[in-house]
Structure formats: C-alpha cells, structure tokens
Amino acid sequence: MHTTPEERLFLEKVGLKIAQLREQKEWSRQQLADMADIDIAMLIQIEQGACDVDLWDMDKLHKSLGVDSGKFFAVL
C-alpha cells in the first residue's frame, strides 16, 4: 500500500501522541502492549509512524491508556 506524505505525517502524529501518553504514565512499551493485547513489535511500529494501525488496535490502545478516542484525534 502506498502512503502519501499527508498520510505519513498523520501516522507519525498518531504514533507520537501514543508514545507521549504512554510515557506520561511511565509505562514501558511492553507494559502498554500487554495491556492493549497487541504485539510489542506492532506497538513500536505504531509509535514510530511506520505502519497503518487498524481501528481495533487503536481502540485497544485508547482504552488501555484511558483516553477517549474522540478527544485523542481532536488534538492531532
């Protein structure tokens, strides 16, 4: 799948926000991956903006981080 520069920038912003929220809670990547029931390698790629994240994984991440998805995307 080809990603446009705009899509790449969006994915990078999403990944950065997830990393910031995780770090605010002082959680390791492994802790968040376990809580969200996603693979650690996938979480690393998401935080780096290196992959498309599906809605199910985003929902699991939001719930694990205790953040409403609407509020999350509103600040991007």
Backbone hydrogen bonds in HBPLUS format (Angstrom, degrees):
<---DONOR---> <-ACCEPTOR-->    atom                        ^
c    i                          cat <-CA-CA->   ^        H-A-AA   ^      H-
h    n   atom  resd res      DA  || num        DHA   H-A  angle D-A-AA Bond
n    s   type  num  typ     dist DA aas  dist angle  dist       angle   num
A0008-ARG N   A0004-THR O   2.91 MM   4  6.14 161.5  1.94 156.6 162.0     1
A0009-LEU N   A0005-PRO O   2.99 MM   4  6.16 157.8  2.04 144.6 150.0     2
A0010-PHE N   A0006-GLU O   3.04 MM   4  6.27 156.8  2.09 144.0 150.2     3
A0011-LEU N   A0007-GLU O   2.92 MM   4  6.20 162.5  1.95 153.9 158.0     4
A0012-GLU N   A0008-ARG O   2.95 MM   4  6.18 152.2  2.02 147.9 155.8     5
A0013-LYS N   A0009-LEU O   2.97 MM   4  6.24 152.9  2.05 147.5 154.6     6
A0014-VAL N   A0010-PHE O   2.93 MM   4  6.21 158.7  1.97 153.3 159.2     7
A0015-GLY N   A0011-LEU O   2.94 MM   4  6.11 166.4  1.96 147.8 151.6     8
A0016-LEU N   A0012-GLU O   2.91 MM   4  6.06 158.3  1.96 146.5 152.5     9
A0017-LYS N   A0013-LYS O   2.96 MM   4  6.11 159.4  2.00 147.7 153.1    10
A0018-ILE N   A0014-VAL O   2.99 MM   4  6.26 160.8  2.03 153.9 158.9    11
A0019-ALA N   A0015-GLY O   2.99 MM   4  6.19 162.3  2.02 149.0 154.0    12
A0020-GLN N   A0016-LEU O   2.87 MM   4  6.10 156.2  1.93 148.8 155.6    13
A0021-LEU N   A0017-LYS O   2.96 MM   4  6.17 164.5  1.98 152.8 156.2    14
A0022-ARG N   A0018-ILE O   2.95 MM   4  6.13 158.5  2.00 149.7 155.9    15
A0023-GLU N   A0019-ALA O   2.88 MM   4  6.05 162.3  1.91 150.1 155.0    16
A0024-GLN N   A0020-GLN O   2.90 MM   4  6.10 148.7  1.99 147.1 155.7    17
A0025-LYS N   A0021-LEU O   3.32 MM   4  6.55 141.4  2.47 138.0 146.5    18
A0025-LYS N   A0022-ARG O   3.13 MM   3  5.31 129.9  2.39  98.9 111.7    19
A0027-TRP N   A0022-ARG O   3.17 MM   5  5.57 176.7  2.17 148.2 148.7    20
A0026-GLU N   A0023-GLU O   2.88 MM   3  4.66 150.3  1.97  97.8 107.2    21
A0032-LEU N   A0028-SER O   3.18 MM   4  6.52 166.3  2.20 152.8 154.7    22
A0033-ALA N   A0029-ARG O   2.85 MM   4  6.03 166.4  1.87 156.0 160.5    23
A0034-ASP N   A0030-GLN O   2.90 MM   4  6.04 160.1  1.94 148.7 153.8    24
A0035-MET N   A0031-GLN O   2.94 MM   4  6.16 162.0  1.98 149.9 155.1    25
A0036-ALA N   A0032-LEU O   2.84 MM   4  5.97 156.3  1.90 155.1 161.2    26
A0037-ASP N   A0033-ALA O   2.87 MM   4  5.72 110.6  2.36 134.2 150.3    27
A0038-ILE N   A0033-ALA O   2.98 MM   5  5.07 161.7  2.01 142.7 147.9    28
A0037-ASP N   A0034-ASP O   3.23 MM   3  4.95 148.0  2.34  93.1 102.6    29
A0042-MET N   A0039-ASP O   3.03 MM   3  5.20 121.1  2.39 100.6 115.2    30
A0043-LEU N   A0039-ASP O   3.02 MM   4  6.42 157.7  2.08 153.7 160.1    31
A0044-ILE N   A0040-ILE O   2.97 MM   4  6.23 159.4  2.02 151.8 156.8    32
A0045-GLN N   A0041-ALA O   3.09 MM   4  6.33 160.0  2.14 143.2 148.3    33
A0046-ILE N   A0042-MET O   2.83 MM   4  6.11 155.4  1.89 152.2 159.8    34
A0047-GLU N   A0043-LEU O   2.86 MM   4  6.08 169.7  1.87 157.3 159.2    35
A0048-GLN N   A0044-ILE O   3.03 MM   4  6.20 141.1  2.18 142.5 153.1    36
A0050-ALA N   A0045-GLN O   2.81 MM   5  4.95 155.5  1.87 158.4 155.3    37
A0049-GLY N   A0046-ILE O   2.97 MM   3  5.06 157.2  2.02 106.0 113.3    38
A0058-MET N   A0054-ASP O   3.03 MM   4  6.32 159.7  2.07 153.2 159.7    39
A0059-ASP N   A0055-LEU O   2.87 MM   4  6.01 155.5  1.93 146.1 152.6    40
A0060-LYS N   A0056-TRP O   3.00 MM   4  6.29 156.7  2.06 146.5 152.5    41
A0061-LEU N   A0057-ASP O   2.92 MM   4  6.15 155.4  1.98 148.3 155.1    42
A0062-HIS N   A0058-MET O   2.85 MM   4  6.07 167.1  1.87 155.1 158.3    43
A0063-LYS N   A0059-ASP O   2.98 MM   4  6.14 168.1  1.99 151.6 154.8    44
A0064-SER N   A0060-LYS O   2.99 MM   4  6.06 158.3  2.04 142.6 149.1    45
A0065-LEU N   A0061-LEU O   2.89 MM   4  6.06 151.9  1.97 150.3 158.0    46
A0066-GLY N   A0062-HIS O   2.85 MM   4  5.91 116.2  2.27 138.7 155.5    47
A0067-VAL N   A0062-HIS O   2.94 MM   5  5.06 165.3  1.96 145.9 147.2    48
A0066-GLY N   A0063-LYS O   3.18 MM   3  4.95 143.5  2.32  92.6 103.4    49
A0072-PHE N   A0068-ASP O   2.95 MM   4  6.19 153.1  2.03 151.8 160.5    50
A0073-PHE N   A0069-SER O   3.07 MM   4  6.27 169.0  2.09 153.8 153.9    51
A0074-ALA N   A0070-GLY O   3.06 MM   4  6.09 137.7  2.24 137.4 149.2    52
A0076-LEU N   A0073-PHE O   3.32 MM   3  5.33 162.1  2.36 102.1 107.4    53
